[in-house]
Amino acid sequence: MSTVVRRTKEEAAITREHLLDTAEVVFLREGVARTSLQRIADEAGLTRGAIYWHFKDKAEVFNAMMERVRLPCEEAHDAQVQSLTQDTDPVEALRDFAWVPIARMLDDARTRRVFTIAIHCTEYSDEMRPALERHMAAIEDFRSRAERLIAVGQARGVLDTAISARSASIGFIALIDGMLSRATLLAVEAGEVEGYRGGIEVFLRGLRRANG
């Protein structure tokens, strides 16, 4: 590959990333539905032709923006909830598991920005629906992994069996999803972080057996 061709490809890649960076800012500020490709191009200081060189329409910009991040619950995908040893505290494992998506949201500004756009600033068209389906799949995967952890805790007599592991996991993901939504609306402050940890702790206490 010649130096000129390589430089051209590198410059194109830089321009594409610049357009996606700009789209994040504009989508967050104005909403996806109210943003045009021309608006993104203007904000980026580029021509309409430049943006059409990289993206055929707004849905393609949106989907490319989404593909640049791991969603909060996707961050927990690699957690090995099936490999607990007899020495592992299931409650501690569940606590650590719960914190993975929260930490992703709090620690990564781009994830927080894109997740905010996805849940607050988007009316999903057919072309954008894969992003919504991806989000729902990540939530369900997180819930099912939590269900397995809870079931282990119940089998070991640590967690109460009065409620099924599935029902408990639905409550669990509702809590985590609510915290993730809250993190998109409020500034990340030390007191808020402790509030998230405290909320998880209250839920876990409710799962324990009375003598657990």
Backbone bond lengths (Angstrom), bond angles and torsions (degrees), N, CA, C in turn:
res aa  C-N    CA-C-N  psi(-1)  N-CA   C-N-CA  omega(-1)  CA-C   N-CA-C  phi
1 M - - - 1.475 - - 1.526 109.34 -
2 S 1.313 117.01 130.16 1.450 120.11 -178.35 1.520 111.21 -71.61
3 T 1.325 114.64 159.87 1.466 119.98 179.47 1.522 111.09 -61.05
4 V 1.342 116.25 -38.77 1.469 120.40 -178.59 1.514 110.56 -65.03
5 V 1.336 117.32 -44.98 1.472 121.03 -179.95 1.520 110.43 -63.87
6 R 1.339 115.89 -43.52 1.459 119.64 179.91 1.525 110.69 -62.17
7 R 1.330 116.49 -43.58 1.459 120.37 179.37 1.526 110.82 -63.10
8 T 1.336 115.94 -40.40 1.461 120.01 179.30 1.526 110.99 -62.58
9 K 1.321 117.34 -42.55 1.460 120.95 178.82 1.530 110.99 -65.89
10 E 1.317 116.25 -40.42 1.468 120.12 178.72 1.521 110.71 -64.03
11 E 1.334 116.15 -42.27 1.463 120.13 179.49 1.523 110.79 -65.56
12 A 1.333 116.71 -38.60 1.460 120.38 178.00 1.523 110.73 -64.03
13 A 1.336 116.31 -40.63 1.463 120.38 179.67 1.526 110.61 -65.34
14 I 1.323 116.62 -39.31 1.463 120.91 178.46 1.520 110.56 -64.49
15 T 1.330 115.98 -43.00 1.470 120.19 178.94 1.522 110.72 -62.87
16 R 1.317 116.31 -42.57 1.469 120.37 179.57 1.530 110.72 -60.62
17 E 1.320 116.78 -44.98 1.468 119.97 179.54 1.528 110.74 -65.40
18 H 1.314 116.61 -37.22 1.464 120.56 177.52 1.529 110.65 -62.68
19 L 1.312 116.45 -41.37 1.465 120.06 178.07 1.524 111.35 -64.75
20 L 1.319 117.35 -39.73 1.461 120.37 178.91 1.528 111.34 -69.89
21 D 1.331 116.82 -38.54 1.466 120.21 174.80 1.529 110.12 -59.35
22 T 1.324 115.12 -43.30 1.465 120.16 -179.74 1.514 111.01 -67.16
23 A 1.328 116.61 -41.47 1.466 120.42 179.18 1.529 110.79 -59.02
24 E 1.322 117.27 -40.78 1.468 120.01 177.64 1.526 110.86 -56.11
25 V 1.311 115.39 -46.88 1.460 120.51 -177.52 1.527 111.11 -63.80
26 V 1.330 116.08 -46.19 1.467 120.05 -176.71 1.525 111.20 -71.70
27 F 1.332 117.94 -42.83 1.460 120.78 177.48 1.529 110.97 -58.58
28 L 1.328 116.27 -41.84 1.455 120.42 -178.46 1.526 110.95 -67.27
29 R 1.296 116.59 -38.73 1.462 121.46 -176.21 1.530 112.36 -79.18
30 E 1.327 117.32 -39.45 1.461 120.55 -170.15 1.525 114.23 -115.34
31 G 1.341 117.42 -10.44 1.457 120.33 -175.98 1.513 111.03 88.28
32 V 1.317 116.11 148.74 1.461 120.22 -176.87 1.529 111.35 -66.58
33 A 1.326 117.39 -44.85 1.468 120.84 -175.77 1.528 112.19 -61.42
34 R 1.319 117.70 -33.90 1.468 121.46 -175.99 1.526 113.11 -89.63
35 T 1.321 116.36 -0.38 1.468 120.30 -178.04 1.522 110.60 -100.52
36 S 1.304 116.77 131.00 1.466 121.84 176.30 1.528 109.31 -104.20
37 L 1.318 115.27 162.39 1.463 118.95 174.63 1.522 110.91 -61.46
38 Q 1.333 116.60 -35.76 1.456 119.67 177.64 1.519 110.89 -62.16
39 R 1.325 116.28 -38.36 1.474 120.40 179.30 1.527 110.39 -63.62
40 I 1.315 116.89 -41.56 1.467 120.45 178.87 1.526 110.10 -65.73
41 A 1.327 116.45 -44.16 1.467 120.46 179.33 1.525 111.08 -60.58
42 D 1.338 116.49 -45.04 1.464 120.32 179.60 1.523 110.74 -60.90
43 E 1.332 116.43 -45.47 1.471 121.10 -178.68 1.522 110.78 -63.78
44 A 1.333 115.52 -33.92 1.467 120.39 -179.41 1.525 112.75 -81.09
45 G 1.339 116.46 -8.73 1.457 120.13 -177.91 1.514 112.49 74.75
46 L 1.340 116.36 30.02 1.451 121.42 -178.31 1.530 109.95 -124.80
47 T 1.311 116.09 169.63 1.455 120.49 179.77 1.524 110.50 -84.75
48 R 1.333 115.33 163.51 1.456 120.97 175.15 1.528 110.28 -60.32
49 G 1.330 116.23 -38.05 1.455 119.64 178.56 1.514 112.72 -62.19
50 A 1.326 116.64 -34.55 1.470 120.58 -179.52 1.519 111.08 -63.99
51 I 1.322 117.19 -42.16 1.462 118.94 -178.85 1.522 110.74 -71.90
52 Y 1.347 117.13 -35.37 1.465 119.40 178.20 1.531 112.17 -71.67
53 W 1.304 117.05 -19.14 1.463 119.88 174.92 1.530 110.35 -65.95
54 H 1.333 116.04 -32.16 1.464 120.74 -175.93 1.528 113.43 -100.45
55 F 1.318 117.75 -30.87 1.468 121.35 -174.16 1.525 110.13 -136.32
56 K 1.326 115.97 135.01 1.471 118.80 -178.01 1.522 112.10 -79.51
57 D 1.360 116.87 -26.58 1.458 118.89 -179.83 1.532 109.41 -160.58
58 K 1.326 115.77 179.46 1.469 120.57 -176.45 1.520 111.44 -67.44
59 A 1.324 117.51 -35.14 1.462 120.30 179.39 1.529 110.62 -60.66
60 E 1.335 116.54 -37.94 1.460 119.72 179.24 1.528 110.64 -68.06
61 V 1.317 117.65 -36.16 1.469 121.08 174.70 1.528 109.71 -62.86
62 F 1.323 115.68 -48.21 1.462 120.52 -178.95 1.531 110.96 -59.28
63 N 1.323 117.22 -48.08 1.460 120.18 -177.89 1.522 111.69 -65.79
64 A 1.329 117.24 -37.06 1.467 119.98 177.12 1.520 110.67 -65.86
65 M 1.332 116.68 -38.64 1.462 120.93 176.20 1.523 110.90 -60.91
66 M 1.332 116.59 -43.80 1.456 121.01 -179.31 1.534 111.31 -64.79
67 E 1.316 116.20 -36.09 1.465 120.14 -176.76 1.525 112.97 -70.09
68 R 1.320 117.19 -14.02 1.469 119.41 -178.86 1.524 112.54 -79.17
69 V 1.324 118.66 -9.87 1.468 120.06 -176.56 1.523 110.59 -126.83
70 R 1.326 114.38 157.88 1.463 120.73 166.39 1.523 106.38 -94.47
71 L 1.303 116.76 131.04 1.453 119.99 177.39 1.528 109.17 -69.37
72 P 1.341 117.18 155.09 1.470 119.78 -174.71 1.523 114.19 -51.41
73 C 1.331 117.54 -48.61 1.466 119.29 -178.06 1.523 112.21 -71.57
74 E 1.340 117.63 -22.71 1.460 119.73 174.99 1.521 111.12 -67.38
75 E 1.318 116.88 -26.83 1.466 120.82 179.43 1.524 111.10 -62.27
76 A 1.339 116.55 -26.47 1.464 121.10 -178.99 1.524 112.18 -87.75
77 H 1.323 116.92 0.17 1.465 120.73 -174.29 1.522 112.40 -58.92
78 D 1.332 116.65 -34.81 1.462 120.46 -175.58 1.523 113.33 -85.78
79 A 1.325 116.95 -1.06 1.469 119.11 179.80 1.530 109.35 -64.12
80 Q 1.305 116.16 130.40 1.466 120.83 -175.77 1.526 110.24 -92.78
81 V 1.322 115.81 79.72 1.461 118.72 -175.53 1.526 111.71 -79.08
82 Q 1.337 117.17 -12.68 1.463 118.81 -178.91 1.523 112.65 -85.74
83 S 1.325 117.95 -10.74 1.456 120.40 -169.73 1.529 112.99 -106.20
84 L 1.324 117.54 31.20 1.450 119.93 177.80 1.528 110.14 -67.19
85 T 1.308 115.47 135.81 1.461 119.45 174.84 1.521 108.79 -90.99
86 Q 1.317 116.00 171.47 1.464 120.08 179.70 1.524 111.70 -64.90
87 D 1.326 116.75 -21.23 1.460 120.61 -179.70 1.525 112.84 -87.61
88 T 1.333 116.92 -8.47 1.455 120.85 -178.04 1.523 110.51 -80.17
89 D 1.323 116.22 132.68 1.462 121.03 174.89 1.528 107.69 -80.72
90 P 1.347 118.54 114.96 1.467 120.19 -178.40 1.530 112.86 -60.45
91 V 1.322 116.84 -33.18 1.459 119.79 179.54 1.525 110.33 -68.45
92 E 1.317 116.67 -41.25 1.460 120.46 177.62 1.530 110.34 -64.74
93 A 1.336 115.49 -40.01 1.460 119.73 178.41 1.528 110.43 -63.80
94 L 1.334 117.13 -40.41 1.460 121.22 179.20 1.524 110.40 -67.56
95 R 1.322 116.70 -38.09 1.468 121.30 177.75 1.538 110.28 -62.14
96 D 1.326 116.21 -46.38 1.466 120.24 179.34 1.531 110.73 -63.74
97 F 1.328 115.65 -41.09 1.462 120.97 -179.95 1.524 110.55 -62.71
98 A 1.336 116.47 -41.97 1.467 121.14 -179.68 1.519 111.93 -61.81
99 W 1.324 116.12 -31.66 1.458 119.55 -173.97 1.524 113.02 -80.11
100 V 1.333 118.00 -18.75 1.468 120.49 -175.79 1.528 112.26 -57.23
101 P 1.350 120.83 -54.54 1.473 118.98 -179.83 1.516 113.21 -67.94
102 I 1.336 117.09 -32.99 1.463 119.83 178.54 1.525 109.57 -63.72
103 A 1.325 116.20 -45.83 1.465 120.45 179.65 1.529 110.76 -61.45
104 R 1.325 116.42 -39.36 1.465 119.90 178.71 1.527 110.72 -59.53
105 M 1.317 116.14 -43.66 1.459 120.97 -179.96 1.521 111.86 -66.44
106 L 1.319 116.32 -42.09 1.460 120.37 -174.64 1.527 112.14 -76.27
107 D 1.324 116.74 -31.42 1.464 120.31 -171.30 1.525 114.22 -94.80
108 D 1.327 117.74 -19.71 1.464 120.26 -174.78 1.521 109.71 -117.81
109 A 1.321 116.42 109.34 1.466 121.36 -175.03 1.522 111.79 -64.25
110 R 1.332 117.79 -39.07 1.465 119.31 -179.60 1.523 110.78 -65.71
111 T 1.324 117.46 -43.94 1.468 120.11 177.57 1.516 110.08 -57.48
112 R 1.316 116.67 -45.09 1.468 120.52 -178.97 1.526 110.51 -63.78
113 R 1.312 117.13 -40.94 1.467 121.05 -179.13 1.535 111.00 -66.45
114 V 1.321 116.67 -48.03 1.463 120.41 -178.08 1.526 110.99 -68.14
115 F 1.321 116.65 -39.28 1.471 120.14 178.43 1.530 110.12 -64.08
116 T 1.309 116.61 -37.93 1.466 120.75 176.42 1.520 110.61 -61.45
117 I 1.315 116.66 -45.08 1.466 120.91 177.41 1.529 110.32 -60.17
118 A 1.334 115.89 -44.63 1.465 120.68 -175.04 1.523 112.52 -63.30
119 I 1.343 117.78 -37.24 1.468 118.59 -174.13 1.519 113.89 -101.91
120 H 1.334 118.26 -17.60 1.466 119.62 -176.51 1.532 114.17 -118.27
121 C 1.307 117.88 -21.20 1.472 120.21 -168.67 1.520 113.69 -120.16
122 T 1.339 117.32 14.94 1.457 120.09 -173.21 1.519 112.05 -129.80
123 E 1.328 115.87 130.59 1.460 122.45 167.27 1.525 105.70 -103.39
124 Y 1.323 116.79 114.02 1.456 120.21 -167.69 1.524 112.96 -78.16
125 S 1.326 115.24 115.30 1.465 121.98 171.74 1.529 107.86 -84.48
126 D 1.320 116.55 173.15 1.462 119.88 178.51 1.525 110.93 -59.06
127 E 1.331 116.44 -36.92 1.464 120.07 -178.14 1.521 112.43 -70.33
128 M 1.322 117.03 -25.45 1.459 120.78 -178.88 1.527 112.47 -97.83
129 R 1.307 117.12 -8.25 1.458 120.43 -173.93 1.530 114.12 -58.94
130 P 1.351 119.70 -31.96 1.471 118.51 177.06 1.528 113.19 -53.88
131 A 1.321 118.01 -32.84 1.469 120.21 179.01 1.523 110.48 -67.06
132 L 1.340 117.15 -40.14 1.455 120.62 177.58 1.524 110.46 -66.37
133 E 1.328 116.73 -42.64 1.460 120.63 179.14 1.521 111.17 -64.16
134 R 1.319 116.26 -35.83 1.470 120.20 176.39 1.523 110.23 -63.29
135 H 1.320 116.86 -43.53 1.460 121.54 178.85 1.521 110.76 -61.70
136 M 1.314 117.70 -45.90 1.459 121.29 -178.92 1.532 111.08 -65.84
137 A 1.330 116.78 -37.30 1.459 120.12 177.74 1.520 111.21 -64.87
138 A 1.332 116.63 -39.08 1.467 120.49 178.96 1.522 110.47 -64.93
139 I 1.328 116.79 -40.26 1.457 120.87 178.54 1.527 110.76 -64.22
140 E 1.329 116.44 -43.88 1.462 119.42 -179.08 1.522 111.37 -67.02
141 D 1.330 117.38 -38.15 1.461 119.94 176.79 1.530 110.40 -62.86
142 F 1.321 115.87 -41.68 1.467 120.08 178.52 1.530 109.98 -62.72
143 R 1.333 116.45 -44.56 1.461 119.95 -179.51 1.522 111.71 -61.56
144 S 1.339 116.85 -44.17 1.459 119.77 -176.89 1.528 111.12 -66.81
145 R 1.315 117.45 -34.63 1.465 120.68 176.68 1.518 110.65 -68.39
146 A 1.327 115.83 -39.58 1.464 119.39 176.15 1.529 110.34 -63.84
147 E 1.330 116.78 -38.68 1.470 120.37 178.38 1.525 111.15 -59.26
148 R 1.326 116.60 -40.95 1.463 119.60 179.12 1.525 111.28 -65.86
149 L 1.321 116.70 -39.67 1.470 119.79 176.62 1.528 111.34 -62.95
150 I 1.318 115.51 -44.49 1.472 119.79 -179.60 1.519 110.00 -63.68
151 A 1.337 117.04 -41.14 1.460 120.58 179.31 1.524 111.37 -61.20
152 V 1.326 116.92 -39.23 1.468 120.43 176.72 1.523 110.19 -62.24
153 G 1.330 116.41 -44.45 1.453 120.35 178.98 1.516 112.37 -62.35
154 Q 1.318 116.54 -37.46 1.472 119.94 177.76 1.517 111.03 -69.20
155 A 1.335 117.21 -41.43 1.460 121.02 -179.94 1.521 111.35 -63.55
156 R 1.324 117.44 -29.52 1.464 121.44 180.00 1.518 112.34 -89.67
157 G 1.324 116.66 1.90 1.455 120.18 176.98 1.504 115.15 77.55
158 V 1.332 117.14 15.47 1.461 121.35 -179.45 1.521 110.86 -91.45
159 L 1.330 116.87 -37.35 1.457 121.91 -178.34 1.525 110.56 -107.04
160 D 1.303 115.24 148.03 1.461 122.83 -176.67 1.527 110.33 -66.17
161 T 1.331 116.14 136.69 1.461 121.06 178.58 1.529 111.89 -97.55
162 A 1.330 118.07 6.46 1.462 120.88 -179.71 1.533 111.07 -65.05
163 I 1.310 116.80 -26.11 1.456 122.00 175.79 1.522 107.92 -117.48
164 S 1.314 117.06 141.24 1.462 119.72 -177.96 1.524 110.85 -66.89
165 A 1.334 115.10 155.25 1.468 119.85 178.56 1.522 110.32 -60.65
166 R 1.331 117.16 -35.99 1.461 120.00 179.79 1.529 110.84 -65.67
167 S 1.321 116.45 -46.62 1.470 119.42 179.66 1.521 110.79 -61.84
168 A 1.339 116.43 -41.84 1.460 120.28 179.16 1.527 110.51 -63.16
169 S 1.342 116.33 -37.98 1.461 119.46 -178.98 1.530 111.62 -69.53
170 I 1.333 117.24 -30.92 1.464 120.35 176.38 1.532 109.74 -66.54
171 G 1.325 116.12 -42.83 1.463 119.30 175.23 1.515 111.72 -63.06
172 F 1.319 115.61 -36.65 1.461 121.87 -178.74 1.529 110.88 -64.67
173 I 1.341 117.08 -48.63 1.460 118.94 -178.90 1.526 110.77 -69.60
174 A 1.340 117.47 -30.38 1.469 119.32 175.93 1.525 110.22 -62.54
175 L 1.333 116.30 -40.24 1.460 121.08 177.72 1.528 110.71 -63.80
176 I 1.326 116.35 -50.04 1.470 120.58 -176.57 1.519 110.61 -65.64
177 D 1.331 117.39 -43.60 1.457 120.48 179.66 1.524 110.91 -63.20
178 G 1.332 116.21 -37.61 1.460 119.80 176.53 1.517 112.25 -64.76
179 M 1.321 116.66 -39.49 1.464 120.44 177.63 1.530 111.20 -66.17
180 L 1.328 116.01 -39.69 1.460 119.62 178.14 1.522 110.76 -63.14
181 S 1.322 116.23 -41.91 1.462 119.91 177.42 1.524 110.55 -63.56
182 R 1.325 116.45 -42.24 1.465 120.57 179.06 1.530 111.12 -60.53
183 A 1.330 116.05 -37.95 1.469 120.48 -179.07 1.520 112.40 -67.05
184 T 1.332 117.84 -18.30 1.461 120.29 176.67 1.525 111.96 -83.23
185 L 1.327 117.11 -15.20 1.460 121.08 -173.33 1.522 113.87 -106.12
186 L 1.335 116.44 -21.23 1.460 120.32 -175.92 1.517 110.75 -120.63
187 A 1.303 116.34 151.76 1.463 121.46 176.19 1.524 109.66 -63.67
188 V 1.323 115.52 145.93 1.462 120.83 179.27 1.522 108.48 -82.20
189 E 1.313 115.53 109.86 1.459 121.50 179.92 1.526 109.41 -126.77
190 A 1.340 115.77 160.43 1.464 120.18 -176.48 1.521 111.44 -57.50
191 G 1.317 117.22 -43.25 1.464 120.32 -179.35 1.510 112.16 -64.33
192 E 1.335 116.15 -34.63 1.464 120.41 178.68 1.524 110.37 -67.27
193 V 1.320 116.70 -39.36 1.462 120.88 178.33 1.515 110.52 -60.52
194 E 1.310 116.83 -45.06 1.465 120.53 178.52 1.522 111.34 -64.40
195 G 1.339 115.52 -31.84 1.455 118.91 176.76 1.516 111.95 -65.13
196 Y 1.325 117.13 -39.16 1.461 120.45 177.08 1.537 109.88 -63.42
197 R 1.314 116.36 -45.56 1.463 119.55 -179.60 1.535 110.34 -62.50
198 G 1.317 115.99 -40.77 1.454 120.05 -179.90 1.520 112.03 -65.31
199 G 1.328 117.04 -39.19 1.454 120.11 178.32 1.518 112.33 -63.14
200 I 1.322 116.49 -41.39 1.468 120.91 176.82 1.526 109.99 -62.77
201 E 1.332 115.98 -41.27 1.457 120.05 -178.32 1.525 111.62 -64.33
202 V 1.314 116.82 -41.12 1.466 120.30 178.30 1.520 110.39 -60.67
203 F 1.322 116.98 -43.13 1.459 120.56 179.77 1.525 110.73 -62.95
204 L 1.335 116.94 -44.13 1.461 120.35 -178.77 1.525 111.62 -64.67
205 R 1.306 117.51 -37.17 1.466 120.30 176.30 1.512 111.27 -61.19
206 G 1.322 115.69 -36.57 1.458 119.44 178.86 1.516 113.33 -67.97
207 L 1.343 117.71 -23.02 1.448 121.24 179.31 1.519 112.87 -83.35
208 R 1.304 117.53 -20.61 1.462 120.50 -175.01 1.525 111.73 -69.34
209 R 1.311 115.81 149.81 1.459 120.12 170.70 1.513 109.14 -68.22
210 A 1.311 116.05 154.42 1.462 120.33 -176.95 1.520 111.45 -57.71
211 N 1.329 117.45 -33.13 1.472 120.18 179.70 1.521 111.19 -106.34
212 G 1.398 115.56 16.70 1.473 119.54 -177.51 1.502 112.58 -84.00
